[in-house]
Amino acid sequence: MSDHVVPHFHNDAGVPIIEIGSKEFMCVGANPPFDHPHVFLDLGNDNEIICPYCSTLYRLATDLGPGEARPPECVLHDQVA
Protein backbone atom coordinates (compact mmCIF):
# COMPACT_ATOMS: atom_id res chain seq x y z
CA MET A 1 0.00 0.00 0.00
CA SER A 2 1.28 3.45 -0.86
CA ASP A 3 2.27 5.78 1.96
CA HIS A 4 1.11 8.86 0.05
CA VAL A 5 -1.79 9.96 -2.11
CA VAL A 6 -1.30 11.45 -5.56
CA PRO A 7 -2.77 14.97 -5.47
CA HIS A 8 -5.78 15.69 -7.69
CA PHE A 9 -6.46 19.04 -9.31
CA HIS A 10 -9.45 20.45 -11.21
CA ASN A 11 -10.11 23.55 -13.28
CA ASP A 12 -13.72 24.51 -12.56
CA ALA A 13 -12.63 28.16 -12.60
CA GLY A 14 -11.40 27.86 -16.18
CA VAL A 15 -8.05 29.50 -15.43
CA PRO A 16 -5.42 29.23 -18.18
CA ILE A 17 -2.59 28.16 -15.81
CA ILE A 18 -2.60 26.26 -12.53
CA GLU A 19 0.61 26.41 -10.53
CA ILE A 20 1.25 23.30 -8.46
CA GLY A 21 3.77 22.04 -5.93
CA SER A 22 3.80 18.41 -7.14
CA LYS A 23 5.72 16.80 -10.00
CA GLU A 24 3.22 13.91 -10.19
CA PHE A 25 -0.53 14.47 -9.98
CA MET A 26 -3.96 13.73 -11.43
CA CYS A 27 -6.04 16.13 -13.50
CA VAL A 28 -9.79 15.56 -13.30
CA GLY A 29 -10.89 18.48 -15.50
CA ALA A 30 -13.89 19.84 -13.63
CA ASN A 31 -15.35 18.77 -10.31
CA PRO A 32 -17.40 15.56 -10.50
CA PRO A 33 -19.84 14.80 -12.02
CA PHE A 34 -18.49 16.98 -14.85
CA ASP A 35 -14.98 15.55 -14.70
CA HIS A 36 -13.05 13.97 -17.56
CA PRO A 37 -11.17 10.67 -17.14
CA HIS A 38 -8.72 11.16 -14.29
CA VAL A 39 -5.37 11.31 -16.04
CA PHE A 40 -2.03 10.83 -14.28
CA LEU A 41 0.49 13.48 -15.29
CA ASP A 42 4.21 13.44 -14.52
CA LEU A 43 6.33 16.54 -15.11
CA GLY A 44 9.51 14.47 -15.23
CA ASN A 45 12.35 16.94 -15.97
CA ASP A 46 9.94 19.60 -17.23
CA ASN A 47 8.33 22.46 -15.32
CA GLU A 48 5.09 22.56 -17.35
CA ILE A 49 2.63 20.08 -18.81
CA ILE A 50 -0.70 20.38 -20.62
CA CYS A 51 -3.56 18.03 -19.77
CA PRO A 52 -4.45 16.12 -22.96
CA TYR A 53 -8.16 16.16 -22.05
CA CYS A 54 -8.93 19.70 -20.90
CA SER A 55 -5.84 21.59 -22.15
CA THR A 56 -5.14 23.08 -18.73
CA LEU A 57 -1.51 24.17 -18.42
CA TYR A 58 0.07 23.03 -15.16
CA ARG A 59 3.26 24.77 -14.04
CA LEU A 60 5.55 23.72 -11.18
CA ALA A 61 5.88 26.38 -8.47
CA THR A 62 8.67 25.51 -6.04
CA ASP A 63 7.24 27.80 -3.36
CA LEU A 64 4.15 25.56 -3.08
CA GLY A 65 4.09 22.38 -1.04
CA PRO A 66 3.10 18.96 -2.41
CA GLY A 67 -0.63 18.93 -3.13
CA GLU A 68 -0.95 22.72 -3.08
CA ALA A 69 -2.07 24.84 -6.02
CA ARG A 70 -2.40 28.43 -7.09
CA PRO A 71 -5.26 29.24 -7.26
CA PRO A 72 -5.89 27.13 -4.14
CA GLU A 73 -9.49 26.30 -5.10
CA CYS A 74 -8.10 24.06 -7.89
CA VAL A 75 -7.13 21.35 -5.35
CA LEU A 76 -9.65 18.49 -5.31
CA HIS A 77 -10.22 17.70 -1.64
CA ASP A 78 -12.95 15.04 -1.84
CA GLN A 79 -10.89 12.16 -3.20
CA VAL A 80 -12.25 8.64 -3.19
CA ALA A 81 -9.74 6.06 -1.97
Helices and strands as residue ranges (DSSP letters): E 8-9, E 17-20, E 24-27, E 39-42, E 48-50, E 57-60, E 69-70, G 72-74
